[in-house]
Amino acid sequence: MSDVIGYEVRDRKAYLTLNRPERLNAITAEVARGLKELVDRANEDAAVHVIVLQGAGRAFSAGYDLKQYAEDGDLTQPPVWDPIKDYQLMKRNTDDFFSLWRSLKPTIAKVHGYAVAGGSDIALSCDLVVMAENARIGYMPARVWGCPTTAMWVYRLGAERAKRMLLTGDTIDGTTAAAWGLVVQSVPTGELDDAVEALADRIAGVPVNQLVMQKLMINQAYDNMGLHGTQILATLFDGITRHSPEGRWFQEFAAQHGFPAAVRWRDSGKPIPDGGGPIPTTAELGKE
């Protein structure tokens, strides 16, 4: 998995590095599988006390690779949609992301640039998130073609602020994310590495058995609030969003005009046609 995720251990810390910088560390099935494999590897290594997840290049992760999944249509089934087939695929990805949360050893996400769409699912699956002040986090596919399958927005923010994010698809910067309690800390970009190292070192000095017990106890409270059931619903809804008339319209838009144009339309605030509708022509787009 070294091609898509780097792995290094030093000073009781395992460093996992999302390594598709040319695609802003966009997520593929290979990335999801590799993430779980390396989290498991770190859990099995007695020398590791804490796991740090980071991204190579300009971003933590810009989400699913829309060139593959939207433009090429890899996540869209033919008109007769099999929801269970879709659920099996996306639930596996969700479980792979959530290996960070279920990891016996603590996990820290170091976020710079962007942690958006599926990238926010990965970051928010970590126990602790430290962001650069100018980094952005959000789930823009809430506008069309997505539902956050880990469901961590509501568990971290509460209902009202989760609705503020998911009813708009807006992003917020690290400063706001920390003020809202979505992440544990935000720091100037130049201080991000040092801040994460200081936190990881502090945790790394604690015996593993102590870390595991504290984490299991806290996670159990979330399980008692129905986290697993909420994720099942969110994962089913994610499939529906991609196969609704509006979801199919978005995918066809991406197939015809490319995913950058589709994303610009989605994020611009322009309405998504109810029930789908005709795809704008290239000439019509040029008039926008």
N, C-alpha and C positions, 0 to 999 in steps of 0.2 A: 504493500500500500504506500510505499515511499514516494510514488509518482504523484499521488493526490493529497496525501497527508504525511508530513514529516513527523518523526518520533525521536526524542532525545531525553535521556535521564541524566540529571546532575543535582547534587546536593539535596537529595530526598524529593526532588521535583521531577515529574514527567512533563515534557513540553510537546504538545500536539499542535502541529502547524498546518492549517488548511493551505494547500499548495497548488492552487490553480490561479495564480495572480493575473494571468492574461485574460481571465474570465471573471475577475473580481471574486475569485473563490466561489463561483456558482456551484450549486449543489446538483449532483447526479446520484444515481443509485450506487455507483462505485464509491462516491464520497461518503454516503450514509453508511454503507457496509463497512468501509474502512474505519470510520469513526468508532463504531461499536467494537471492532476488533482491537483497536488500539486502547480504548478505555478498558476493555477486558485484560489486555496485556499489562497495563499499568496496575490494575487491581491485583494481578497475580504476582507482581514484582515486590518482594519484601522491602526492597530499597526505596520504594516510592511511598511518600506520605500524602502528596497533594498533586493534582493534575492541573496544568495551565493550558488552556486552549486559545490559540491565536490565529491570525490570518497573515499570509505572506502578501507583500505588495501594498496596494493602496487601500485595501478594505479588509474587514473581518470576513464578511460574506454578503453578497448582493442578492442572495436567495437562490431559488431554483434556476437552472440554466434555461431561460425562456427561449433561447435559440433552438434548443432541442425539444423542449416540452410544449411551447406555444407555437413557434414558427413552424416546426416540423410535425407538430401534432402528436407527440409521443404519449401525452396524457389524455388524449381525447379519443374515445371509442366511437365506433360507427353509430348511426341513429338509434339502433337497439342497444341500449346501455346496460351492461351487467354491473350493478352496484357492488356486488360482493367481490368481483374481480378487482374493481377499483379500490375497494376497502382493503383488501389483502395487501395490495401494493403500498398504499399510503400508510396503512397501520404499521407495516414493517419499517418504513422510513421513520415514522413517529417513534417507534420503539427504539430504533437505532439512535435517533437524536436523544431520546430520553435515557439512554444508557448513561449519559452524563449525570442525570438526576438520580438514577438508581445505583450509580457507582457507589461502592462502599466508601471509597476515599473521596474527600472533598474535591470539587472542581471549580475553577475560576476561569471566566471568559475575559479576555483582554481585547476590548473593542476599540478599533480605530477606523476611520473612514465611514463605513456603512455596516450595519447589521440589520438588514431589512428583509421583508417577506420571509421566506424560509430561513434566511440567515438569523432573523430575530428568534425564530423557533429554537435554533441551535443555541444561541447565546442565552436565552431565558431558560434553557434546560440545565444550565450550570447552576451550582449553588450560589455563587457570587459573581457579579458582573461589575467590572471596573471599565469605565468609558473615558475616552478623550472628550474634553468639553465640546469640541466641534464635531465629534462623530454624530451620526444620525441613526436612529432606530425607529422602526415602524413596520406596519403590515399593510402596504399599499394594495395588495390583492383583495383586501376587504371591500374595495370598490367594485370589483368584478373578478371572477375566476379564482377565488380562494377563500379559505377559512383556516385560521391558525390551528393546526391539528394538535399541538401540544397544549393549547388552551391556557397557557401560562399568563396571558395578559390579565385576566380577571383575578387569578390567584395572587399576583404580585401587586396589582393596582387597586383592586376593589371594583365594584360594578360601574360606578359613574365614570371614572377615568378610563376604564377599559372600553366603555361605550364611546367615550370621546375619541379614542383612537380607532376603534373598529367600525364606527359609523361614518367615519370620514376617510380612513386610509391615510391620514397624515403621518408625518414623521416628526420626532422631536430630537433636540440635541442632547448631548450628555449632561449638560448642566441641568436641564429641565428633567431629564430622566432620574437624576439623583435627587432633585428636590421633590419629585413625586413619589420616590421610594421604589421606582422600577428597578434601579440598580443601586449598588451599595456605595459607589463613589464615582465622581468624575474629577478629572485633573487636566491641566494643560497638556497638550499633545506631547511636548518634550519631556514631561514627567511621568508618562504612562508606564513605561518599562519599569522605572524605579518603584512606582506605587504598587504595581502588581508583584514585583519581587519582594517588597517589604511585607505585603500581606501573605504571600506564599511562604516566605521564610518563617513568619510567625506561626502559621499553621503547621509547617513541617517540623517544628520542635515538639509537637504534641505526639504522644504514642498513638500508633494506628488504631489500637483497640478503643481508645478514648474517642478518637475522631469518628469511628464507625458508629459507636453507640449514640453519640450526640446527634449525628446526622439521621440515623434511623428513627430516633425519637421525634425529631422535628418533621421529617417526611411523613411519619405516620399520621400526624395531625392533618396534613393535606389529603392523605388517603381517606381519612375519616370524613372529610368534607366532600368526597365524591370525585376526586381528581380523575380516577380511571374511567368512570362512567362519562364524565364530561369529555374526555378525550375520544371515546368511542363516538359520541354524538358529533363532535367537531370533525372527526375524520370522515364520517359519513357525509356531513354537510359539505366538506371540501370537494368530495366527488360530485355532489349535486351542483355546486357552483360552476364546475367546469363543463357540465352537461345540460345546464339550463339553456333556454334560448339565448339569453344574454351572454352566457359563458361561451357558447358555440360561436356567437357573433365575434367575440373578442379573439378567439383562436383563429377564426377565418380571416379577421383583420390582420393578425400577425402573420398568417401564411401568405397573404397577398402583398402586404406592405412592409413586412419585417417587424420583429419584436420591438425595436426602438420606437417605431412610429406608433405601435399599439400601446406601448407603455406611456408614451407622451400623451396620447388621447385619454387613457385611463386616469392619469395623474393630473390632467389639466383642469378637471372639474366639468368638462363637457359631459352632457348626459349620455349614458349608455342606452340605446334604443330599447324600450320595453318590448319584450317578445322578440328581440333580435332586430331584424330588418335588413335592408340592403347595406352592403359594405361601401363606404365612400370610395369613389374613384381617385386615382392619383391626381387628376385635375382638380377635383373637389378639395382634396387635402391641401393642394397648393394655394387654394383661396382662403384657407383658414388663417 
